[in-house]
Amino acid sequence: MRDRLELLHRLLSNDGTLFVHIDDNEMGYLIVVLDEIFGRSNRINVITFKQGAPTGHKAINPGVVTTANFILIYAKDRAMWTPNRVYTARGARDKRYNQWISNSEDDFSKWKLEPLSQAFANELGFQSKEAKKSLANEYEDKLTDFVHENADRVVRLARPDYDAISAAARELVDQSKLRRGITLKLARDGYPDMYFLNGERILFYIDKLKTVDGATMAGDPLTTIWDDVLSNNLHNEGGVSFPKGKKPEELIKLCLELSTNPGDLVLDSFAGSGTTGAVAHKMYRRWIMVELRDHCHTHIIPRLKRVIEGADPSGITNVASWKGCGGFRYYRLAPSLLQQDKWGNWVINKEYKPEMLAEAVCKLEGFTYAPSDTVYWQHGHSTERDFIYVTTQNLSHDQLQQLSDDVGPNRTLLVMCTAFRGKPDRYPNLTIKKIPKTVLSRCEWGKDDYSLQVENLPKAAPPKGQMDLLAADGDQKEDREATTGADAGAKVS
């Protein structure tokens, strides 16, 4: 993992965030490696994630049943890290808020409190005990709705932490103990005012209400214990099977809510079943996923197509109000264009067919790959009068002269060949470069700052339904595949 984490550290933006999902067997060792690479001061949190319940075969053996995994959160630079405020649903109504301000329209000093249950019954025209009996199973739901609609009048009294509050607040607490029955107010600039009654602070239910998944409800700030993201019905998410490897979409949603905003770029370099891309897409984040071998075809592409078409009802689809849109580009990275022979000389990789070599070189030189069906030396163009010709031949003077004559005085041609005989300045309309020398100089071998820009992406989409593969040049050592989105919906060829 060290090499991979060092690469990810370099790829991260200065305000970027890294999330790593790990179990308790390796977490201690991974923290040491991450502290070394990212710096201990940039370790943000260790999240305990409840992944299962103590049931089934896990609960048979004596001892402690493992139900948790962990998520390590690191920032590239803590000083630049700006997380979002995230709330999670509290679930049931907080029943500690059981008082009601019966005369909230009066001056705060004259406020009177009565039981919440009595106020609710009065609203419905019942006696207090009759309301619960009459409403039966609907009582709690209707009471919760009543509390949410009148959250600025539903309160509870709490004893202040005397040592934690300000001197002004302590003074008001002392005064309210002496002036019983009278509400006192502490006005604060930039913060909500504080109210005290009989030595206790009045807490309002409206301050508990937060927007969670687009709905207003009682919510708590996100903590380091994530115990409400169970893997129930996980096998149905995304419409793909990935036993013991698929993560809940809700888990990824929390990570992205905490650390990203719409339009931000999310990278998953171990894409698996494509959960990260699916969640990022539904949350209007841009994304890049990387995966080896066949998973792009068997899992990721089918899953993302369903997301784009609005045909995936699972995961966070409902809470994100996702209806479908967008698109992605799919790339297969080619093997390295150059390789060393047994004597250590750089040569063109034998896996490259002529058309594959021509496309790669066009990309490196900034030409649009567009081979002509009738003119053998037109492999691409940069303008209407500037062309490129790529060949592995050793071109003679006669061949170069013939090319120059064919190009004519009103056009120019870049000739990329392995060798040539003749003086380049003899052909005014030709520019001659050698392969692999030019490729080696353009690729900036040995640098790791990711400054090289060789993409030359077409703007027009190919025919509908076509999924072409991009043979990309580079010094890749593995046959990797990558999927990127969410862009304007074009597929690149």
C-alpha positions in Angstrom: 0.0 0.0 0.0 2.9 2.4 0.6 3.6 3.0 -3.1 -0.1 3.5 -3.9 -0.6 5.9 -1.0 2.4 7.9 -2.0 0.9 8.3 -5.5 -2.5 9.2 -4.1 -0.9 11.8 -1.8 0.7 13.5 -4.9 -2.6 13.3 -6.8 -4.6 15.0 -4.1 -5.4 18.7 -4.2 -4.1 20.7 -1.3 -7.6 20.7 0.3 -8.3 17.1 -0.6 -9.3 14.2 1.6 -8.4 10.5 1.6 -10.7 7.8 3.0 -9.4 4.3 3.6 -11.7 1.4 4.6 -9.9 -1.2 6.7 -10.5 -3.9 9.3 -9.0 -4.3 12.8 -6.4 -6.8 11.7 -4.4 -4.2 9.7 -5.6 -0.8 10.9 -2.8 -0.2 13.3 -0.1 -0.9 10.7 -1.9 1.2 8.1 -2.1 4.2 10.4 1.6 4.1 10.9 2.2 4.2 7.1 -0.4 6.9 6.6 1.1 9.0 9.4 4.4 8.8 7.7 3.2 9.8 4.2 0.5 12.3 5.1 1.8 13.5 8.5 0.3 12.7 11.8 -1.2 16.2 12.1 -3.2 15.5 9.0 -5.0 12.5 10.4 -8.5 13.8 10.8 -10.5 10.9 12.3 -10.8 7.2 12.7 -14.4 6.3 12.0 -15.9 3.1 13.5 -18.4 1.7 11.0 -20.9 -0.9 12.1 -20.8 -3.4 9.2 -23.0 -6.1 10.6 -24.9 -7.6 13.5 -23.9 -10.2 16.1 -25.9 -13.0 14.4 -25.3 -16.0 12.2 -22.1 -18.0 12.1 -20.1 -15.1 13.7 -22.0 -15.5 16.9 -21.4 -19.2 17.4 -17.9 -19.1 18.8 -17.2 -17.7 22.3 -15.6 -14.4 22.8 -16.2 -11.0 21.2 -18.1 -10.8 18.0 -16.6 -8.5 15.4 -19.2 -6.2 13.8 -17.2 -3.1 13.0 -14.8 -1.9 10.3 -13.0 1.4 10.3 -12.5 4.3 7.9 -9.4 6.4 8.2 -9.7 10.0 7.2 -6.7 12.0 6.2 -6.3 15.5 4.8 -3.6 16.6 2.4 -3.2 19.7 4.4 -5.2 20.2 7.5 -4.8 24.0 7.4 -6.6 24.1 4.0 -9.2 21.3 4.8 -12.7 22.7 4.9 -15.2 19.9 5.8 -19.0 20.4 5.5 -21.3 20.3 8.4 -23.2 16.9 8.2 -26.1 15.8 10.3 -27.6 12.4 10.7 -31.2 11.6 11.5 -31.8 11.1 15.2 -34.6 8.7 14.5 -37.4 9.0 17.0 -38.5 12.4 18.5 -36.3 13.6 21.4 -38.8 13.1 24.2 -36.7 15.2 26.6 -38.3 18.2 25.0 -41.6 17.8 26.8 -42.5 21.4 27.7 -44.6 24.0 25.8 -44.5 27.8 26.0 -48.2 28.5 26.3 -47.9 32.3 25.8 -44.9 32.7 23.4 -46.5 35.9 22.0 -46.0 37.6 25.3 -42.7 39.2 26.5 -40.1 36.4 27.2 -40.0 37.4 30.9 -43.6 36.3 31.3 -43.3 32.9 29.5 -45.3 30.1 31.1 -44.6 26.4 30.6 -47.0 23.5 30.5 -46.6 19.9 29.5 -46.3 19.2 25.8 -48.9 16.4 26.0 -51.5 18.9 27.4 -50.8 21.5 24.6 -51.1 18.8 22.0 -54.4 17.5 23.4 -55.8 21.1 23.6 -54.9 21.6 19.9 -57.0 18.5 19.0 -59.8 19.4 21.5 -59.1 16.4 23.8 -58.3 16.1 27.5 -54.6 15.1 27.9 -55.2 11.4 28.6 -58.0 11.1 26.0 -55.8 12.1 23.1 -53.4 9.2 23.4 -56.3 6.8 23.8 -58.3 8.1 20.9 -55.4 8.3 18.4 -53.9 5.0 19.5 -51.1 4.0 17.1 -51.2 7.4 15.3 -50.5 9.3 18.5 -46.7 9.4 18.3 -46.6 10.3 14.6 -49.2 13.1 15.0 -47.4 14.4 18.1 -44.1 14.4 16.2 -45.7 16.4 13.3 -47.1 18.9 15.9 -43.6 19.3 17.5 -42.0 20.0 14.1 -44.7 22.5 13.1 -44.3 24.3 16.5 -40.6 23.7 17.2 -40.0 27.3 18.4 -42.4 26.7 21.3 -41.4 23.2 22.3 -38.6 23.3 24.9 -36.9 21.5 27.7 -35.0 22.7 30.8 -31.4 21.7 31.2 -28.9 22.5 34.0 -26.0 24.4 32.5 -22.4 23.2 32.8 -21.4 26.0 35.2 -17.7 25.6 34.4 -18.1 25.6 30.6 -20.3 28.7 30.2 -19.2 32.3 30.1 -19.1 34.6 33.1 -22.1 36.5 31.8 -24.1 33.3 31.5 -23.1 32.2 35.0 -24.2 35.6 36.4 -27.6 35.2 34.7 -28.0 31.6 36.0 -27.4 32.9 39.5 -30.0 35.7 39.1 -32.6 33.3 37.7 -32.3 31.1 40.8 -33.3 34.1 42.9 -36.0 35.5 40.5 -38.0 32.3 40.2 -40.8 32.2 37.6 -39.2 35.0 35.5 -37.4 34.2 32.3 -34.1 36.0 31.8 -32.3 36.5 28.5 -28.7 36.8 27.6 -28.3 38.5 24.2 -25.3 37.4 22.2 -23.8 38.9 19.0 -23.4 36.3 16.2 -24.9 33.5 18.3 -28.5 32.6 19.4 -29.7 34.3 22.5 -29.8 32.2 25.7 -32.8 32.0 28.0 -32.8 31.0 31.7 -35.6 30.0 34.1 -35.2 29.0 37.7 -31.5 28.4 37.3 -31.8 26.2 34.2 -31.4 27.0 30.5 -34.4 26.8 28.1 -33.5 24.7 25.1 -35.7 25.0 22.0 -36.6 22.0 19.8 -36.2 24.1 16.7 -32.4 24.1 17.3 -32.5 20.3 17.0 -34.1 20.3 13.6 -31.7 19.8 10.7 -32.0 19.1 7.0 -31.1 15.4 6.5 -31.4 13.9 3.0 -33.6 16.8 2.0 -36.1 16.5 4.8 -36.4 18.5 8.1 -36.0 16.3 11.1 -34.3 16.0 14.5 -30.6 15.5 13.7 -27.3 15.2 15.4 -23.9 16.2 14.1 -22.0 13.4 12.4 -19.8 11.6 14.9 -17.0 9.0 14.7 -19.5 6.2 15.3 -21.4 5.3 12.1 -23.9 2.7 13.4 -26.8 3.5 11.1 -25.3 2.5 7.8 -26.0 -1.2 8.0 -25.4 -3.5 5.0 -29.0 -4.6 4.9 -30.2 -5.6 1.4 -26.8 -4.6 0.1 -26.7 -7.4 -2.4 -29.4 -5.7 -4.4 -27.7 -2.3 -4.7 -26.5 -1.3 -8.1 -27.9 -4.4 -9.7 -24.5 -6.2 -9.6 -23.2 -9.0 -7.5 -20.0 -8.5 -5.6 -20.0 -10.7 -2.5 -18.0 -9.4 0.5 -16.6 -6.5 -1.5 -19.5 -4.1 -2.1 -19.9 -1.1 0.1 -23.2 0.5 1.0 -24.0 3.6 -1.1 -25.0 5.4 2.2 -21.5 4.9 3.5 -19.9 6.6 0.4 -22.6 9.3 0.6 -21.5 10.3 4.1 -17.9 10.5 3.0 -18.7 12.7 0.0 -21.1 14.9 2.0 -18.4 15.5 4.6 -15.6 16.4 2.2 -16.9 17.4 -1.2 -19.4 19.7 -3.0 -21.2 19.3 -6.3 -18.7 19.5 -9.2 -15.8 18.3 -7.1 -13.7 15.5 -8.4 -13.7 12.0 -6.7 -11.2 9.3 -7.4 -11.6 5.6 -6.6 -8.5 3.8 -7.7 -9.9 0.4 -6.6 -13.4 0.7 -8.2 -14.7 -2.9 -7.5 -18.4 -2.8 -8.2 -18.5 0.9 -9.0 -20.2 2.1 -5.9 -18.1 5.3 -5.6 -18.9 6.4 -9.1 -22.6 5.6 -8.8 -22.9 7.6 -5.6 -20.8 10.5 -6.9 -22.8 10.7 -10.0 -26.1 10.7 -8.1 -24.7 13.5 -5.9 -23.5 15.6 -9.0 -19.8 15.1 -8.4 -17.3 14.4 -11.2 -15.6 11.1 -10.8 -12.8 8.8 -11.9 -12.7 5.1 -11.3 -9.8 2.7 -12.1 -10.1 -1.1 -12.2 -8.2 -4.0 -13.5 -9.3 -6.7 -15.9 -13.0 -7.4 -16.5 -14.8 -5.6 -13.8 -15.2 -2.5 -16.0 -17.4 -4.6 -18.3 -19.1 -6.9 -15.9 -19.9 -4.5 -13.1 -19.0 -0.9 -13.5 -20.3 0.0 -17.0 -23.6 -1.8 -16.6 -24.1 -0.2 -13.2 -23.3 3.4 -14.4 -25.5 3.0 -17.5 -28.5 2.2 -15.2 -27.6 5.3 -13.0 -27.5 7.6 -16.1 -30.7 6.2 -17.5 -32.5 6.6 -14.1 -33.1 2.8 -14.0 -31.3 2.2 -10.7 -33.9 2.5 -7.8 -31.5 1.2 -5.2 -29.0 2.8 -2.8 -29.3 6.6 -2.3 -31.5 7.2 -5.4 -34.5 8.3 -3.4 -32.8 10.5 -0.8 -30.8 12.1 -3.6 -33.9 12.6 -5.7 -32.0 11.1 -8.6 -33.9 10.7 -11.9 -31.0 10.1 -14.2 -28.8 12.2 -16.5 -25.2 12.8 -17.5 -22.7 10.4 -19.0 -19.1 9.1 -18.8 -16.1 8.4 -20.9 -14.4 5.0 -20.9 -10.7 4.4 -21.5 -8.5 1.4 -21.7 -4.8 2.3 -21.1 -2.5 0.7 -23.6 0.8 -0.9 -22.7 3.9 1.3 -22.8 4.6 2.7 -26.2 8.3 2.3 -25.7 10.3 -0.5 -24.1 14.0 -1.4 -23.8 15.5 -4.2 -25.8 18.0 -6.7 -24.4 20.8 -4.2 -24.9 19.0 -1.4 -23.1 18.0 0.6 -26.1 14.6 2.2 -26.3 12.4 0.7 -29.1 8.8 0.8 -30.1 6.7 -1.8 -28.3 6.0 -4.7 -30.7 2.4 -4.8 -29.4 1.7 -1.5 -31.2 0.2 -2.1 -34.6 0.8 0.7 -37.2 -2.6 2.4 -36.7 -2.2 2.1 -32.9 1.3 3.8 -33.1 -0.1 6.5 -35.4 -2.9 7.4 -33.0 -0.5 7.5 -30.0 2.0 9.7 -31.8 -0.8 12.0 -33.0 -1.9 12.5 -29.5 1.6 13.2 -28.3 2.2 15.8 -31.0 -1.2 17.5 -30.6 -2.7 16.3 -33.9 -6.2 14.9 -34.5 -5.9 11.3 -35.5 -7.9 11.1 -38.8 -6.2 8.7 -41.3 -7.1 9.3 -45.0 -8.5 6.4 -47.0 -6.8 7.7 -50.2 -3.6 9.5 -49.1 -1.2 7.2 -47.3 0.8 9.9 -45.6 -2.2 11.7 -44.0 -2.6 10.1 -40.6 -3.9 13.2 -38.9 -4.1 16.9 -39.0 -3.7 20.0 -36.8 -5.1 22.4 -39.3 -6.6 22.1 -42.8 -3.1 22.4 -44.3 -0.9 20.8 -41.7 -0.7 17.0 -41.6 1.3 14.2 -39.8 2.7 11.0 -41.2 3.9 8.2 -38.8 6.0 5.3 -40.0 8.6 2.8 -38.6 10.5 3.0 -41.9 14.1 4.3 -42.4 13.2 6.9 -45.0 15.6 7.6 -47.9 16.3 10.9 -49.6 14.2 9.8 -52.6 11.2 8.9 -50.3 11.4 12.2 -48.5 11.6 14.0 -51.8 8.6 12.2 -53.1 6.7 13.1 -49.9 7.7 16.8 -50.3 6.5 16.8 -53.9 3.2 15.2 -52.9 2.6 17.6 -50.1 3.2 20.6 -52.4 4.0 24.2 -51.5 0.7 25.1 -49.9 0.7 22.3 -47.2 3.0 21.2 -44.5 3.7 17.7 -43.1 5.3 16.4 -39.9 7.1 13.2 -40.6 7.6 10.8 -37.6 10.0 8.0 -38.5 12.6 5.8 -36.9 15.4 7.1 -39.1 16.0 9.0 -42.3 18.8 9.8 -44.8 19.1 13.3 -46.1 19.3 16.9 -44.9 16.0 18.1 -43.3 16.4 21.6 -44.6 16.2 20.3 -48.2 12.5 19.8 -47.8 10.9 23.2 -46.9 7.4 21.8 -46.4 8.5 18.8 -44.2 9.4 18.7 -40.5 11.2 15.4 -39.7 11.4 13.9 -36.2 12.7 10.5 -35.0 10.9 7.9 -33.0 11.6 7.0 -30.2 13.8 10.0 -29.5 10.9 12.5 -29.8 8.6 10.3 -27.7 11.2 10.1 -24.9 11.6 13.8 -24.8 7.9 14.5 -24.9 7.0 12.1 -22.1 9.3 13.7 -19.5 10.5 10.3 -18.3 11.4 10.2 -14.6 9.2 13.1 -13.5 6.2 12.6 -11.1 4.5 16.0 -11.0 1.8 14.9 -13.5 2.5 18.0 -15.6 2.4 16.3 -19.0 -0.7 16.9 -21.0 -1.0 14.6 -24.0 -4.8 14.3 -24.3 -6.4 15.5 -27.5 -10.0 14.7 -26.8 -12.5 15.0 -29.7 -15.5 17.2 -29.0 -18.1 15.3 -31.1 -19.7 12.1 -29.7 -19.4 8.9 -31.9 -22.6 7.3 -33.2 -25.2 6.4 -30.6 -24.5 3.1 -28.9 -20.9 3.0 -29.9 -18.4 2.4 -27.1 -14.9 2.8 -28.5 -11.6 2.3 -26.6 -8.9 4.9 -26.3 -5.4 3.5 -26.8 -3.4 5.9 -24.6 0.3 6.4 -24.6 2.4 6.4 -21.4 4.7 4.4 -19.3 2.0 2.1 -17.8 3.3 -1.3 -16.7 -0.1 -2.9 -16.3 -3.2 -3.3 -18.6 -5.5 -1.1 -16.5 -8.9 0.2 -17.4 -10.4 3.5 -16.3 -13.9 5.0 -16.4 -14.5 8.7 -15.9 -17.6 10.9 -15.6 -19.8 12.8 -15.1 -19.3 14.9 -18.1 -21.5 16.1 -20.9 -22.4 12.5 -21.8 -19.9 11.9 -24.7 -18.0 8.7 -25.2 -14.5 9.2 -26.5 -13.0 7.2 -29.3 
